[in-house]
Amino acid sequence: MTNKRSFALIILFLTTFTISCKKDLNIEPVKTEPIADTSSPQTEEAAATTAPATTTRKLILGMNGHPLSAEAYIQLGITDQIKMLKNMGMTWYKLNVSVNADGSMQNIETFIPLQKLAKSNGINLLPSLSTKGLKYSDTEAQAYAKGKTSGSNFAGKYSQYFTTYHLGNEMEQEIILAGKSGQYTSNYDAKKFKVTAAYLKGMNEGVKAKDPGAITLVDASWLHYAYIQMLISYGVKFDVLSYHWYSDMEGAAAKAPYNIPDITQKLSGLFPTKPIWFTESNFRPKNLSTDEAKQKDFVTKFIAKCKANSHVQALIFYELLDEPGIRSDNENKLGFTKWVKPYTSWSYKAASQGWLTK
């Protein structure tokens, strides 16, 4: 039994997590000296030292980012990105990874120095693997073969860098029928679902074939949990349920006809054997406004909800940086940091103040 497989069993059956294994899966912030600042000067707002959540259960905290592809991240550089994560006590950094047909990673020249710097600062990288080879015109057998090739080749090349793999990203969005909530199996295009499920089944099996101790995640968002139930019924194996949840979803779900005041409890009731990682979450502003007080309020309350539910292991926010002029209305103000002068100087937003360590 590998160290990573041991970890998988631990996270599946325990509700408190103090874990040490060969690949250094860190839940608590690593206590080391701050990294040297080799990038442009920044302005840091006053830092508090008390975590915003009121409960004491350990919870993995992390951030999403686009360090391999987006202009804001590339212009800023990896040194400041790791500084931000480290200063906020984040131990995971989720990043999109584009994968070629042969399983090789695009932008590998950017990834290698990022991986080295993250590792030296106790930060784990969670790759969200692209599924560009998937075509709904494929047969299930073809989709399975493509997924297995992609997963196998990627893990075969890069397993030394990762313990955990996020398979695809919100794939249910492409197969849900218009105007449906996603709560029922009838809400999805049956043919497209089977192709998607076959691809994910192959991808998971490909990763596990080359990296048997790997932890795999499959995700959904909003109330699309029937999609996850369908994947399980189809025979897709995965270790952790990944979910995306934003403030507008929180507000809408609590009202009729849904009456779901706590998505963490809903998911743990539906999937009692699956650990839950929220791999995207944030206050979602409207009309490009950035209301830092509202962001901090949502973040504080959602951390408390996650800590109160022992099935929830991780909360990975979206995202580290604002991306002005790059991403859509709801996305370009989602950073936990903001630009004083793009892309050379920055400051922390109010939502970051609850856990800043430096």
HELIX and SHEET records of a PDB file:
HELIX    1   1 ASN A    3  PHE A   13  1                                  11    
HELIX    2   2 GLU A   71  LEU A   76  1                                   6    
HELIX    3   3 ILE A   78  ASN A   87  1                                  10    
HELIX    4   4 ILE A  108  SER A  120  1                                  13    
HELIX    5   5 GLU A  140  TYR A  158  1                                  19    
HELIX    6   6 MET A  171  GLU A  174  5                                   4    
HELIX    7   7 THR A  185  ASN A  187  5                                   3    
HELIX    8   8 ALA A  190  LYS A  210  1                                  21    
HELIX    9   9 TYR A  225  TYR A  234  1                                  10    
HELIX   10  10 SER A  247  ALA A  253  1                                   7    
HELIX   11  11 ILE A  263  LEU A  270  1                                   8    
HELIX   12  12 GLU A  292  ALA A  308  1                                  17    
HELIX   13  13 ALA A  350  SER A  352  5                                   3    
SHEET    1   A 9 ILE A  60  GLY A  65  0                                        
SHEET    2   A 9 TRP A  92  VAL A  97  1                                        
SHEET    3   A 9 ASN A 124  LEU A 129  1                                        
SHEET    4   A 9 THR A 164  LEU A 167  1                                        
SHEET    5   A 9 ILE A 215  SER A 221  1                                        
SHEET    6   A 9 VAL A 240  TYR A 246  1                                        
SHEET    7   A 9 ILE A 276  ASN A 282  1                                        
SHEET    8   A 9 VAL A 312  PHE A 317  1                                        
SHEET    9   A 9 ILE A  60  GLY A  65  1                                        
SHEET    1   B 2 THR A 337  LYS A 341  0                                        
SHEET    2   B 2 SER A 345  TYR A 348 -1                                        
END                                                                             
